[in-house]
Amino acid sequence: MQVAIMGFGTVGSGVAELILKNKNSITSRSGQKSFDIKYILDIRDFSSHQLANLFTKDFNDILNDKDVDVVVETMGGLEPAFEYVSKSLEAGKSVVTSNKELVAAKGYELLELAKKNNVNFLFEASVGGGIPIIRPINQCLAANETDEVAGILNGTTNFILTKMIDEGMDFDEALKLAQANGYAERDPSADILGHDAARKICILASLCFQKHVYPNEVQTEGITNITKEDVDYAKAWGGVIKLIGRAKKLESGKISATVGPCLIKNGCQLASVTDVFNAILVRGDAVGDVVFYGKGAGKFPTASAVVADVIDCAKHLEKRKLLGWGPAENDYVITPDEQSSSLYIRAAVADYNKTLNEINATFDGAQILNYEGASQTEISFITPLMNEKDAREKIAKLNLETKNILRVLDY
């Protein structure tokens, strides 16, 4: 069997190394007589690389070669990835990708194209890196009605929040450390603004609930407004702050989909996930809560998931795996205002006691938070569980100088 790799960055080079390192076992597990890399597509110069004879700068070399059975896409981004993947599927080649942006934006189209041409489009590595999650949801948990899927889906933000929680760093200091350690890009906006996690929750929601969910349907907030004060209030409450991607099925049959920093209690299954690790919780009606944990990124963890998909394609040459979902549906993803939530609020105050009385009069059962050394020029509290729109309207009527509003979750 012949494989082509498109993109020779961190993940693509890891895929090549892993195939060469474990070639004998991979060949055996694939059920094929041979398992070889025939092309590596990259516009950069690799003339001095040990695999120099495999490199090409022309996608048509791959597209027009009938001996190439599986194409691995690790370029990232939407273009030219979407064009190349589409043409590969149309040419009867199965495609494996780690590209969450591509799957989140174009997954339904590409799955339909694979179906039409009796080939496979697999993307285990697009969510959670080396953590098995796509295949378990599609196969192992298939008997369940999924009520909710949620998780820590971005290692960069989890590292930053861990340093703020455990070492008392402020956001800027923790971000610089993440960049120095290679966990954050020079431009970290996709991570710290929540866009990376939003793409991943789109893929998980589409798979769990069987309708395509697009990134622009997910209310997305990052962690740039989280301060040491928020962290200290969360500790006083008995919990931590984590960036959580979440999709939940509602009684109406619609879903809510959000990404944002949330308070979760210590002892909950996601609270102890630290540093660059990821964890994904699937809540099914038969199994209850199931959590998948591991390294969510990195050269070889991600390459492991990619190569596993390539092996799966090798086992299913000329036949399709049953993986996919239906098209998007108007008004299927509701605004978060329509769901019930408990909210954490931190606000500046001129008169602490007066504001405290107003909060207690407005929210029956509000939980006031405090910690040793907290400033009396601000107040923090948690609302009871209620319709989020109603809660925010009540907060607005209090006329507070709000510094932060976060959701409180029950994991």
C-alpha positions in Angstrom: 0.0 0.0 0.0 1.2 3.5 -0.9 0.8 6.6 1.3 1.3 10.3 0.5 1.8 12.9 3.2 0.8 16.5 2.5 2.6 18.9 4.9 5.9 18.1 6.6 5.6 20.2 9.7 5.5 18.9 13.3 2.7 16.4 12.7 3.6 15.4 9.2 7.2 14.7 10.0 6.0 12.7 13.1 3.8 10.6 10.8 6.7 9.8 8.5 9.0 8.9 11.4 6.4 6.7 13.1 5.7 4.8 9.9 9.4 4.2 9.3 10.1 3.3 12.9 7.3 0.8 13.3 7.0 -0.3 9.7 6.9 -4.0 10.3 4.2 -4.0 13.0 2.2 -1.3 11.0 2.3 -3.4 7.9 1.2 -6.5 9.8 -1.7 -4.7 11.4 -2.8 -3.1 8.2 -3.4 -6.5 6.6 -1.4 -5.3 3.5 1.7 -6.9 2.0 3.5 -3.6 2.0 3.1 -0.2 3.6 5.2 2.6 2.1 5.4 6.3 1.9 5.6 7.3 -1.8 5.3 11.1 -1.7 5.8 13.9 0.8 4.3 17.2 -0.4 5.8 20.4 0.9 6.8 23.7 -0.8 9.9 24.1 1.3 13.3 22.7 0.3 14.2 19.3 1.9 17.0 18.4 -0.5 19.3 17.5 2.4 16.7 15.4 4.3 17.2 11.7 4.5 13.8 11.3 2.7 14.7 13.8 0.0 13.8 11.4 -2.8 10.2 11.3 -1.6 9.5 15.1 -1.7 7.5 16.9 -4.3 6.1 20.4 -4.6 3.4 19.4 -7.1 0.1 18.0 -5.7 -0.7 16.6 -9.1 2.1 14.0 -8.6 -0.1 12.6 -5.8 -3.4 13.1 -7.4 -2.5 11.4 -10.7 -0.7 8.4 -9.2 -3.1 5.5 -9.1 -0.8 3.6 -6.7 -1.4 6.1 -3.9 -4.2 4.6 -1.8 -4.3 6.9 1.2 -3.5 10.6 1.5 -2.5 12.1 4.8 -3.3 15.9 5.2 -1.3 17.6 7.9 -0.9 21.1 6.3 -3.5 22.8 8.4 -5.8 25.7 7.5 -8.7 25.6 5.0 -6.8 26.2 1.7 -5.3 24.6 -0.1 -6.2 21.7 2.3 -9.9 21.6 1.3 -9.1 21.6 -2.4 -6.5 18.9 -2.1 -8.6 16.7 0.1 -11.7 17.1 -2.1 -9.8 16.2 -5.2 -8.1 13.2 -3.5 -11.5 11.8 -2.4 -12.9 12.4 -5.9 -9.9 10.4 -7.3 -10.8 7.4 -5.2 -8.2 7.9 -2.5 -9.0 7.7 1.2 -7.9 10.7 3.3 -6.7 11.0 6.9 -6.4 14.4 8.5 -5.4 16.1 11.8 -6.8 19.4 10.6 -9.6 20.5 13.0 -10.2 23.7 11.2 -10.9 21.7 8.0 -13.2 19.2 9.7 -15.1 21.8 11.7 -15.8 23.9 8.6 -16.1 21.3 5.9 -16.6 18.0 7.6 -20.1 17.2 6.3 -19.1 18.1 2.7 -16.0 15.9 2.8 -17.8 12.9 4.5 -20.4 13.1 1.7 -17.7 13.2 -0.9 -16.0 10.2 0.6 -19.4 8.3 0.7 -20.0 9.2 -3.0 -16.7 7.8 -4.0 -16.7 4.7 -1.7 -13.6 5.8 0.2 -12.9 7.0 3.8 -12.3 10.3 5.4 -11.0 9.8 8.9 -9.9 12.5 11.4 -9.2 10.9 14.8 -6.3 13.3 15.4 -8.4 16.4 14.8 -9.6 16.3 18.4 -7.5 15.5 21.4 -4.3 14.6 19.5 -3.3 11.1 20.7 -6.5 10.7 22.8 -8.8 8.2 21.3 -12.2 9.9 21.1 -13.7 9.9 17.6 -13.7 6.2 17.2 -15.0 5.5 20.7 -17.9 7.8 20.3 -18.7 6.4 16.8 -18.4 2.7 17.8 -18.0 1.9 21.5 -20.7 4.4 22.7 -23.0 4.0 19.7 -25.7 2.4 21.8 -26.1 5.5 23.9 -28.1 8.6 23.5 -25.5 11.3 24.2 -26.7 14.0 26.6 -23.6 16.1 26.7 -20.0 16.2 25.6 -17.5 18.6 27.2 -13.9 18.9 28.0 -10.6 20.6 28.3 -9.7 20.7 24.6 -6.7 23.0 24.4 -3.4 22.2 26.2 -2.0 25.8 25.9 -4.8 27.4 27.8 -4.8 24.6 30.4 -1.1 25.1 31.0 -1.6 28.8 31.5 -4.5 28.3 33.9 -2.5 25.6 35.8 0.3 28.1 36.4 -2.1 30.8 37.5 -3.8 28.3 39.9 -0.8 26.4 41.3 1.9 29.1 41.2 -0.1 32.4 41.5 1.2 33.7 38.1 -0.8 36.4 36.3 -2.1 35.7 32.8 0.7 37.5 30.9 3.5 35.8 32.9 1.9 32.3 32.4 1.5 33.0 28.6 5.2 34.0 28.3 6.2 30.8 30.0 3.9 28.7 27.7 5.6 30.4 24.7 9.1 29.8 26.1 8.3 26.1 26.6 6.9 25.8 23.1 3.3 25.2 24.2 2.1 28.5 22.7 2.7 30.0 19.3 4.2 33.4 18.8 0.6 34.5 17.9 -1.4 32.5 20.5 -4.7 34.0 19.6 -6.3 30.8 18.3 -5.7 29.2 21.7 -6.2 31.9 24.2 -9.3 33.3 22.5 -10.9 29.9 22.4 -11.1 29.4 18.6 -9.1 26.1 18.7 -11.4 24.6 21.3 -14.5 25.8 19.4 -13.4 23.9 16.3 -13.0 20.8 18.4 -16.3 21.0 20.1 -17.9 21.5 16.7 -16.5 18.1 15.6 -17.5 16.4 18.8 -21.0 17.9 18.7 -21.5 17.0 15.1 -20.5 13.4 15.8 -22.5 13.0 19.0 -25.7 14.7 17.9 -25.5 13.9 14.1 -26.0 17.3 12.7 -23.1 19.5 11.5 -22.3 22.3 13.9 -20.2 25.2 12.5 -17.7 27.3 14.6 -19.8 30.5 14.1 -22.7 28.8 16.0 -20.6 28.3 19.1 -20.5 31.1 21.6 -16.7 31.4 22.2 -14.8 33.2 24.9 -11.1 32.9 25.8 -9.1 33.2 29.0 -7.6 36.7 28.5 -9.9 38.2 31.1 -9.1 35.7 33.8 -7.1 37.3 36.7 -5.5 36.1 39.9 -8.5 37.4 41.8 -10.8 35.1 39.8 -8.5 32.2 40.6 -8.5 33.1 44.3 -12.3 33.4 44.4 -12.6 30.0 42.7 -10.3 28.5 45.3 -12.3 29.9 48.1 -15.4 28.4 46.5 -13.6 25.0 46.4 -12.8 24.8 42.8 -10.8 25.8 39.8 -11.2 27.7 36.5 -10.8 25.7 33.3 -11.5 26.5 29.6 -14.3 24.2 28.8 -15.8 23.3 25.4 -19.3 22.0 25.8 -22.2 20.8 23.7 -25.4 19.8 25.5 -28.7 18.3 24.2 -31.8 20.1 25.5 -35.3 18.8 26.1 -36.4 20.6 23.0 -34.1 18.4 20.9 -31.9 21.3 20.1 -28.4 21.8 21.5 -26.3 24.5 23.2 -22.7 24.8 22.3 -20.2 27.0 24.1 -16.5 27.5 24.8 -15.4 29.6 27.7 -13.7 29.6 31.1 -15.9 28.0 33.8 -15.7 27.2 37.5 -15.8 23.5 38.4 -15.5 22.0 41.8 -12.4 20.2 43.1 -13.0 16.5 42.9 -14.9 16.8 39.7 -13.5 14.7 36.8 -12.1 17.6 34.9 -10.7 19.7 37.8 -7.5 17.7 38.3 -6.5 17.9 34.6 -3.4 20.0 34.6 -0.6 21.4 32.4 -0.9 20.6 28.7 -3.1 17.5 29.2 -6.6 17.3 27.8 -9.7 15.5 29.0 -13.0 14.9 27.2 -16.2 13.8 29.1 -19.0 12.1 27.3 -22.3 11.8 29.2 -24.4 8.9 27.8 -27.8 7.7 29.0 -26.6 4.1 29.5 -22.9 4.5 30.6 -23.2 7.8 32.5 -20.0 9.9 32.4 -17.0 8.5 30.5 -13.7 10.5 30.5 -10.9 10.2 28.0 -7.6 11.7 29.2 -4.1 12.2 27.7 -1.8 14.5 25.7 -4.0 16.5 23.4 -1.2 17.6 21.0 2.4 17.0 20.2 4.4 15.5 17.4 4.1 11.8 18.2 0.8 11.7 20.2 -0.9 13.3 17.2 1.0 11.2 14.7 -0.1 8.1 16.6 -3.7 8.9 15.9 -3.0 9.8 12.3 -1.2 6.5 11.6 -3.9 4.5 13.3 -6.4 6.1 10.9 -4.2 5.2 8.0 -4.1 1.6 9.2 -7.9 1.7 9.4 -8.1 2.9 5.8 -5.8 0.1 4.8 -8.1 -2.4 6.4 -11.1 -0.9 4.5 -9.7 -0.4 1.0 -12.6 -0.3 -1.5 -15.2 -0.2 1.4 -16.4 2.5 3.7 -16.4 2.8 7.5 -19.8 4.0 8.8 -18.7 7.4 10.1 -20.4 10.7 9.5 -23.3 13.0 10.4 -26.1 14.9 8.7 -26.2 18.5 7.4 -26.6 21.6 9.5 -30.1 22.7 10.5 -31.3 26.2 11.0 -31.9 27.2 14.6 -30.6 23.8 15.8 -27.9 25.4 18.0 -29.5 27.7 20.4 -28.1 30.8 22.0 -26.7 30.1 25.5 -29.3 32.6 27.0 -31.9 29.9 26.5 -30.2 27.4 28.8 -30.1 27.2 32.6 -26.8 28.0 34.3 -25.3 29.1 37.5 -23.1 32.2 37.0 -20.0 33.5 38.8 -19.8 37.3 38.9 -17.0 39.5 40.0 -17.7 43.2 40.1 -16.3 46.5 41.4 -18.3 48.2 44.2 -18.3 51.5 46.0 -20.3 50.3 49.0 -19.7 46.6 49.7 -22.5 46.1 52.3 -25.1 48.0 50.3 -24.2 45.9 47.2 -24.3 42.7 49.2 -27.8 43.5 50.4 -28.9 44.2 46.8 -27.5 40.9 45.6 -29.2 38.9 48.3 -32.5 40.7 47.6 -32.2 40.0 43.8 -30.9 36.4 43.9 -32.6 34.1 46.4 -29.8 31.7 47.4 -26.9 33.7 46.0 -23.5 32.4 47.3 -21.1 35.2 48.3 -17.5 34.4 47.8 -14.5 35.8 49.7 -10.9 34.9 50.5 -8.3 36.2 52.9 -6.9 39.5 51.5 -9.7 40.1 49.1 -10.4 43.8 48.3 -13.5 45.4 49.7 -13.7 47.4 46.5 -15.1 44.4 44.7 -17.6 41.6 45.3 -17.9 38.1 44.0 -20.9 35.8 44.0 -22.5 32.8 42.4 -26.2 32.8 41.3 -28.5 29.9 41.8 -29.3 27.7 38.8 -31.7 29.6 36.6 -32.4 30.7 33.0 -29.2 32.4 31.9 -31.1 35.3 30.1 -33.0 36.0 33.3 -29.8 35.9 35.4 -28.0 38.3 33.2 -31.0 40.7 33.1 -31.0 40.7 36.9 -27.3 41.3 37.0 -27.7 44.3 34.7 -30.4 45.8 36.9 -28.0 45.7 39.9 -26.0 48.3 37.9 -22.7 46.6 38.8 -19.3 47.4 37.3 -18.9 43.9 36.2 -15.3 42.6 35.8 -16.1 39.0 34.9 -19.0 36.6 34.4 -18.3 32.9 34.1 -20.4 29.8 34.0 -20.4 27.2 36.9 -20.5 23.6 35.8 -21.3 20.3 37.5 -18.4 18.1 36.5 
